[in-house]
Amino acid sequence: MRLRMTVCTAVTVLVLGTLTSAAGATNLPTGDWSIFANGTVGTLHIASVDGAGNLTATAFGNQTIGFYNAVSNQILFLRNQGSLNGTQQYSGGLQVVQISAGACTYALQGSFSAYLGGGGTGSNFSFGWVAIINAPC
């Protein structure tokens, strides 16, 4: 089993407890990812990522705009829940890949900030999320 993790712009591979550096880009699988964000389960649909890293996706059925960096494995997107009255949620995260017997489980994990109309309050505006998809390696 091999686990690939990224921190900032460095890519790190964890192989059964041994930490090794690895170079190379990791593509972001397209399709329906299962997402769990602040207690809510839904779908993160990754439609495409173009050569410039522009992300086309929806989160919980809402349109997003964003980017994916295949070298650093970082994702960044803005989810708009309908109006421009503070309902936007700003999300950032990293991709992790677990490889076992030729099958891959990809995970995106990160956090999002929400404003008043998007579920945030003055004392509670930052939340965690994780999304998972099984896809060919």
C-alpha atoms as one frame of an Amber mdcrd trajectory, in Angstrom:
protein
   0.000   0.000   0.000   1.344   3.431  -0.936   0.001   6.752   0.290   0.893
   9.946  -1.545   0.495  13.168   0.422   1.299  16.743  -0.419   2.273  19.650
   1.749   2.374  23.098   0.085   4.356  22.522  -3.107   6.290  19.440  -1.970
   4.977  15.978  -2.840   5.617  13.275  -0.276   5.026   9.533  -0.530   4.451
   7.376   2.538   5.123   3.689   1.889   4.307   1.440   4.839   5.744   3.902
   7.336   8.734   4.966   5.239   8.811   8.583   4.129  10.228   9.220   0.668
  10.158  12.169  -1.717   8.569  11.797  -5.130   8.402  14.078  -8.138   5.692
  14.286 -10.710   2.203  15.533 -11.291  -1.016  13.839 -10.213  -4.093  14.302
 -12.354  -7.425  14.965 -10.674  -9.903  12.192 -11.535 -13.158  13.424 -13.053
 -16.560  12.140 -12.044 -18.683  12.034  -8.918 -16.761  12.233  -5.658 -18.515
  11.496  -2.351 -18.060  14.611  -0.215 -18.536  15.061   3.527 -18.426  18.709
   4.601 -19.258  19.883   8.109 -21.676  16.999   8.696 -23.316  17.160   5.261
 -22.929  14.325   2.735 -23.259  15.003  -0.980 -21.560  14.979  -4.368 -18.573
  16.909  -5.642 -18.799  16.479  -9.414 -15.464  17.186 -11.129 -16.371  17.714
 -14.798 -12.917  18.729 -16.037  -9.579  20.373 -15.384  -8.042  22.015 -18.442
  -4.330  22.320 -19.238  -4.136  25.663 -17.409  -5.621  24.139 -14.240  -9.084
  25.692 -14.554 -11.563  23.527 -12.660 -15.131  22.913 -13.865 -17.186  21.365
 -11.064 -20.282  21.433  -8.894 -20.433  20.893  -5.121 -23.744  19.818  -3.581
 -25.374  20.776  -6.894 -24.016  24.344  -6.807 -21.716  25.706  -9.515 -18.102
  26.307  -8.515 -15.191  28.161 -10.049 -11.656  27.210  -9.195  -8.272  25.733
  -9.952  -6.329  22.496  -9.557  -2.519  22.419  -9.525  -1.347  18.952 -10.629
   2.222  19.543  -9.399   1.353  20.564  -5.830  -1.946  18.594  -5.821  -3.756
  21.637  -4.465  -7.399  22.443  -5.198  -9.051  25.804  -4.682 -12.659  26.654
  -5.480 -15.477  29.032  -4.695 -18.953  27.552  -4.250 -21.853  29.883  -4.962
 -25.103  28.794  -3.310 -27.368  31.013  -5.374 -27.126  34.724  -4.654 -24.263
  37.079  -3.951 -25.540  37.899  -0.448 -22.745  36.180   1.442 -23.703  32.654
   0.377 -20.323  31.878  -1.169 -18.010  29.308   0.406 -14.266  29.439  -0.242
 -12.597  25.992  -0.185  -9.012  24.832  -0.405  -7.458  21.404  -0.029  -4.925
  18.794  -1.036  -5.210  15.494  -2.903  -4.065  12.230  -1.307  -3.813   8.965
  -3.292  -3.833   5.488  -1.755  -2.687   2.711  -4.092  -3.399  -0.917  -3.200
  -3.142  -3.889  -5.590  -3.461  -1.686  -8.676  -6.593   0.101  -7.468  -6.558
   3.733  -6.386  -8.638   5.609  -3.852  -8.271   9.353  -4.310  -9.164  11.750
  -1.506  -9.357  15.514  -1.389  -9.258  17.036   2.059  -9.298  20.598   3.214
 -11.333  23.328   4.784 -13.815  25.970   3.707 -14.765  29.373   5.010 -18.419
  30.376   5.062 -19.958  33.803   5.406 -23.268  34.585   7.118 -25.467  33.511
   4.203 -23.382  30.353   3.685 -23.682  28.999   7.224 -20.913  30.928   8.962
 -21.158  33.023  12.103 -18.765  35.406  13.817 -17.498  32.619  16.067 -17.829
  29.683  13.663 -16.850  30.249  10.024 -14.228  27.626   9.149 -15.182  23.987
   8.519 -13.487  20.780   7.320 -14.320  18.619   4.313 -13.162  15.430   2.597
 -14.125  13.940  -0.803 -13.351  10.396  -2.026 -13.491   8.612  -5.381 -12.265
   5.197  -6.553 -10.698   5.482 -10.004  -8.090   3.796 -12.178  -4.485   4.508
 -11.215
